[in-house]
Amino acid sequence: MKHTPQAQAMRSALTLLAFAVVATAVLGTTWALTADQIAANEAAARAALLSQALPPGSFDNDLVADARPLPARDAAMLGRDTARVYPARLAGRLSGRVFEAAAPNGYGGRIELLVGVDAAGAVTGVRVVSHKETPGLGDYIDSAKSAWSAQFAGVADAPGMAWAVKKDGGRFDAPAGATISARAVAAAVGRVARYAREHPHLANP
């Protein structure tokens, strides 16, 4: 090919095309690898949070892998459009469950929760997944900030039981001046406990 301006332009165009093809391939591969790593990291973080809602040594299965979706109607009972239940098993027997739930009426808005319940229906742990409560005031609901949510452990639902703070006639403590957050979480945990009591065999193998 002669070194005419047209030929030079053609060579430049082909070179740029080759670089573009290689760059696209590299970016595509990098994205795929990164996406897989992100998914793996998210699953690991989810598993760690789920395990905190259950007693240590109470399960030996993969909670994330064994998750089951709840019917939309049931998810709505727990304050969500969609929700999953994570069955906990020990030696093949159901030892507990963790439910996704939400309190729509926190002081700062929606509060996303994970609530663990044992095979007998007692709450084993409550973990806040996300919230917008006021730092230093309403964020005590997060177990990373305080032990407030520990008071739900061991409590099971019973017909007519009020899942409410003491100020509203219930049994749960709430810091003075920040009862809205506590009220929302207590009600949400109660909905999970009641649902678990009414569906004792859900997620049973």
N, C-alpha and C positions, 0 to 999 in steps of 0.2 A: 504494500500500500504506500503510495507516494505521500510525502510529508506536506500535503496541501492543508490549508486551513480547515477544510471539511473533514479530512482524515484525522487531523489532530483533535477536532471537536468530537468525532466519533469515538476515538480512543479515550478521551476524557469522560465521555458519557458512559462508556462500558466500564471504566474503572469505578466511577461513582456508583453504578448499578451493582457491581460486585461488592463494593463496600456496604451498600445498603442491604443486600441479601445477607451478607455475613452478620452485620449488626443486628438485623431483625432476628436471625436465628439465635444469636447469643442472648438477645433480650428475651426472646420467647423461652429459651431454656432457663435463664435466670429467674424469670417470673414464675415458671412452673415449680422450680426448686424452692423459691421463696414462699410461694403459696402453700406448698406442702409443709414447709417448716412452720409457717404461721399457724396452719391448721393443727399441727402436732403440738405446738406451744399452747394454743387455746385449749385443746383437749386436756393437756397436762394441768393447766391452771384450773380448769373446770373440775377435774378429778380431785385436785387438792382441796378445793372449796367444798365439794360434796363430802369428802371424807371428814371434814370438820363438823358436819352436821350429824355425824354418827359416832358412837362410842368407839374408841380404839380397839382393834382386834375383833370387831363385831361382824366383819364381812371379809370374804376372800375372792370376790368376783370383780370384774371390771365394770364399775358403775356406769361409766359413759357408754361403753359398748352395749350394755344391757338396757339402756334407756328405752322407754316406751311412750309414745304420744298419748295424751288423754283426749277423749272426745271433746269437741268444741264446747258442748254444753257443760261438761265437767270442768274444763279449763276456765270457763266464765265464772263458775262457783268459787274459783281460787283467785279471781280478779284479773285473769289474763285472756287474751284472744286465743293463744295457743299455750300449751303447757306439757311438760313431760314428767313422768315419774321414773325414778331411778331405784330399781329393786336392789336391796342389799341381801346377799346370801352368804351363809357360812356352811361349808360342807354340803352345799346343794339345797339347804333349807332356808326359807325366807326369814331373815332376822330383822329386817326393817325396810323402810322406804324413805326416799327423799323426794319431796315435791317442789316443783317450781310454783311460786305464788307471787302475788303483788298486792300492795296496799296503795290504792289510787289516791288516797286522801292524806298524805303526809303534809307537813307544814310547807315543804318546798316542792310538793308534787308527788309523783309516783315513786314508790319504794319497791324495788325488786328483791325477792327473798328466796332462799332455799330453806325448807323446813324438814328436818328429819323426824321420823316417827318409828318407834320400835314395833315388834310383832304384836305386842300387847296394846298398842295404840297410844303409848306415852310419848310425848315430845322428847327427842334426844338432843336436838340442837337447832339453832336458828342462825343463819348467816345472811347478812345483807350483801347482795350482789351489786346494787347501785342505788344511789339516793342523791337528793339535792337539799338535804336538811342543812340548817345553818351551822357552820363550823364552830365548835366550842359551845354550842347550845343544844341543837337537836341531833348532832351526829353521834351522840352516846349510844344510839341504837346499833351502831357498827361495833362488832366484837373486837375489832382492832383498836377501838377507842376506849371501850369500857366493858365491864362484865355484866352490864345491865341485862342483856338477852339471856344470860344463864338462868334467870329465874323461871324460864319456861320449861327447862329440862325436868323430866319426870312427871309433868302434868298431862293428864289424859282428859279427853272430853267426856262429858256426861250429859244426859238429857237435861235441858234447862240451864246448863252452866253458862255463866256470863264471862266471856273472854274480854275483859275490860280492866281499866286501871282502877285503883281504889277510889279515886275521885268520882268515878262513875258507878260505884257500887261493885266493882270487880275485886280481884285479888292481887293484881300486879302493881308494883311500885312504878312511880314516874317522877322524875326530877321536877321540882317546883318551877313553874314558868316555862316548861317545855313538854307539856302533856300531849300536845297534838301528835307529835311523832310517836310517842308511846302508845297512844290510843289507836293509831293507825296500824302499828305493828301487832299489837295484841289482838285486834280484830282479825287481821290476816292470818296469824298463827292459829287462832281459833277456828277459822274456816277450814284450814288444812286438817286440824285435829278432828273436827267433826266429819269431814269428808273421809278421813282414814277410818274412823269408827264405823261409818255407814258402808264402807267398801273394804272390809277386812281381808278379802281374798284377792283384791286387785294386785296384779303383778306377781301372783303366786305361780311358781312353775307348774 
